[in-house]
């Protein structure tokens, strides 16, 4: 199973101690493939599945790490769509699982084994429990550093924002993004995407009447 050089069980400081809190950039398509190439080259099957699922699901880290195998599978196959209850809002949110992501999840779950009630990504300390958000954040730091990015500018929210940012740029559909992110208010979605007057004007300029 893949591992992280940042997995130091002796450290107990907050994962973001000393870091500036700022909006994290979404990844570009080129950066996504760079991370995938790195993880495949290092044979990090678990990490590839975790990265892919983070991009497709658009979930917060606290929800991503708690996904159980039953949430991802239907019989012997990986689901094409899944649904989870968000910890922050208590509201259900659905997400798609695209073909490439299903393949990486299947490769990991076949390696992982266990029952459908088990967590998809177990803790390195107690395999009956899920990976911690702290461990997930360290893994993301490692991935972005591996492809030459600054961890101060990218983090777990980069993965949550990546696909919706691409969808927004392609469609300008804020309501669709609100649904995909599971936001209760569209104002939260506007702030999350960083939509401003320039974005609105560019969308208007592309629309001819």
C-alpha positions in Angstrom: 0.0 0.0 0.0 1.2 3.5 -0.7 2.7 5.5 2.1 3.5 9.1 2.9 6.9 10.3 4.2 4.8 12.9 6.2 3.2 10.1 8.3 4.9 10.8 11.6 2.6 9.5 14.3 4.6 11.2 17.0 3.7 14.8 15.9 0.5 16.2 17.4 0.6 19.8 16.3 -2.3 21.0 14.2 -1.7 20.2 10.5 -2.0 23.8 9.5 0.0 25.3 12.4 2.1 28.2 11.2 0.4 28.3 7.8 -1.4 31.3 6.4 -5.1 30.7 5.8 -5.9 31.7 2.3 -8.1 30.6 -0.5 -6.5 27.6 -2.2 -6.2 27.5 -5.9 -7.9 24.8 -7.9 -5.7 22.5 -10.0 -5.5 22.7 -13.8 -6.0 19.8 -16.1 -2.3 19.6 -16.6 -1.6 19.6 -12.9 -4.2 16.8 -12.4 -2.4 14.6 -14.9 1.0 15.4 -13.3 -0.2 14.2 -9.9 -1.7 11.1 -11.4 1.6 10.4 -13.3 3.5 10.8 -10.1 1.3 8.5 -8.1 1.2 5.8 -10.8 5.0 6.0 -11.1 5.4 5.5 -7.4 2.7 2.8 -7.4 0.7 4.6 -4.8 -2.6 2.8 -5.5 -4.4 4.1 -2.4 -3.3 7.6 -3.0 -4.3 7.6 -6.7 -7.8 6.4 -5.7 -8.0 9.0 -2.9 -6.9 11.8 -5.2 -9.3 10.8 -8.0 -12.2 10.5 -5.7 -11.5 13.8 -4.1 -11.6 15.5 -7.5 -14.8 13.7 -8.6 -16.7 13.9 -5.3 -15.9 17.6 -4.6 -16.3 16.7 -0.9 -14.8 18.4 2.1 -11.9 16.5 3.6 -14.0 15.6 6.7 -16.6 13.9 4.5 -14.1 12.3 2.0 -12.1 10.4 4.7 -15.3 8.9 6.2 -16.6 7.3 3.0 -17.3 3.6 3.5 -16.9 0.9 0.9 -20.7 0.5 0.7 -20.9 4.2 -0.4 -18.8 3.4 -3.5 -19.9 -0.1 -4.6 -23.0 -1.8 -5.9 -22.4 -5.5 -5.8 -19.0 -6.2 -7.5 -18.9 -2.9 -9.3 -18.1 0.7 -8.5 -21.1 3.0 -8.6 -21.5 5.6 -11.3 -23.1 7.9 -8.7 -22.9 8.1 -5.0 -24.5 10.0 -2.2 -23.2 11.0 1.3 -24.5 13.1 4.1 -22.3 16.2 4.7 -21.0 16.5 8.2 -21.1 20.4 8.2 -24.6 20.8 6.9 -26.3 17.4 7.6 -27.6 17.6 4.0 -27.1 14.8 1.4 -25.0 15.5 -1.6 -24.6 13.4 -4.8 -21.6 13.1 -7.0 -20.6 11.3 -10.1 -17.8 8.7 -10.3 -16.3 8.8 -13.8 -14.9 5.8 -15.6 -11.2 6.5 -14.9 -12.0 7.1 -11.2 -14.0 3.9 -11.0 -10.9 2.0 -12.3 -8.6 3.5 -9.7 -11.1 2.9 -6.9 -11.6 -0.7 -8.0 -7.8 -1.3 -8.1 -7.5 0.1 -4.5 -10.5 -1.7 -3.1 -9.4 -5.0 -4.5 -6.0 -4.4 -2.8 -7.6 -3.1 0.4 -10.1 -6.0 0.9 -12.5 -5.9 3.9 -16.2 -5.7 4.1 -18.6 -3.1 2.7 -19.0 -1.6 6.2 -15.3 -0.7 6.4 -13.9 2.7 5.6 -12.5 3.0 2.1 -9.4 4.7 3.4 -8.5 3.4 6.8 -6.3 5.0 9.4 -2.6 4.1 9.4 -2.8 3.6 13.2 -6.1 1.8 13.6 -7.4 0.1 10.4 -10.9 -0.1 11.9 -11.1 3.7 11.8 -10.9 6.1 8.9 -7.9 8.2 7.7 -7.7 11.5 9.6 -8.2 14.8 7.9 -4.7 15.7 9.1 -3.2 12.7 7.3 -5.2 13.6 4.2 -3.9 17.2 4.3 -0.3 16.0 4.6 -0.8 13.7 1.6 -2.1 16.6 -0.5 0.9 18.7 0.5 3.2 15.9 -0.6 1.4 15.5 -4.0 1.5 19.2 -4.9 5.2 19.5 -3.8 6.0 16.4 -5.9 4.8 18.3 -9.1 6.5 21.5 -8.2 3.7 23.5 -6.6 3.7 25.5 -3.4 1.7 23.9 -0.5 1.0 27.4 0.7 -1.2 27.9 -2.4 -2.7 24.5 -2.7 -4.4 22.1 -0.3 -7.4 19.9 0.3 -9.8 22.6 -0.8 -7.9 22.8 -4.1 -9.2 19.3 -4.8 -12.8 20.2 -3.8 -12.7 23.3 -6.0 -11.0 21.9 -9.0 -13.9 20.3 -11.0 -16.5 22.9 -10.0 -14.1 25.7 -11.1 -13.8 24.0 -14.5 -17.6 23.5 -14.8 -18.2 27.2 -13.9 -15.7 28.4 -16.5 -17.3 26.3 -19.1 -21.0 27.0 -18.3 -21.2 30.0 -15.9 -24.0 28.0 -14.1 -23.8 29.0 -10.4 -26.9 27.0 -9.5 -25.4 23.8 -10.8 -22.2 24.5 -8.8 -24.3 25.1 -5.7 -25.9 21.7 -6.0 -22.6 19.9 -6.7 -21.0 21.5 -3.6 -24.0 20.9 -1.4 -24.2 24.6 -0.4 -27.4 25.7 1.3 -27.1 29.3 0.0 -26.0 30.4 -3.4 -24.2 33.3 -1.8 -21.8 30.8 -0.3 -21.2 29.3 -3.7 -20.4 32.8 -5.2 -17.9 33.5 -2.4 -16.4 30.0 -2.7 -15.7 30.4 -6.4 -14.5 33.9 -6.0 -17.0 35.2 -8.6 -16.6 38.9 -9.2 -17.7 41.6 -11.5 -15.1 40.7 -14.1 -16.4 37.1 -14.3 -19.9 38.4 -14.7 -18.9 40.8 -17.5 -16.9 38.1 -19.4 -20.0 35.8 -19.3 -22.2 38.6 -20.6 -19.7 39.4 -23.4 -19.9 35.8 -24.6 -23.7 36.0 -24.8 -25.0 37.5 -28.1 -28.6 38.4 -28.5 
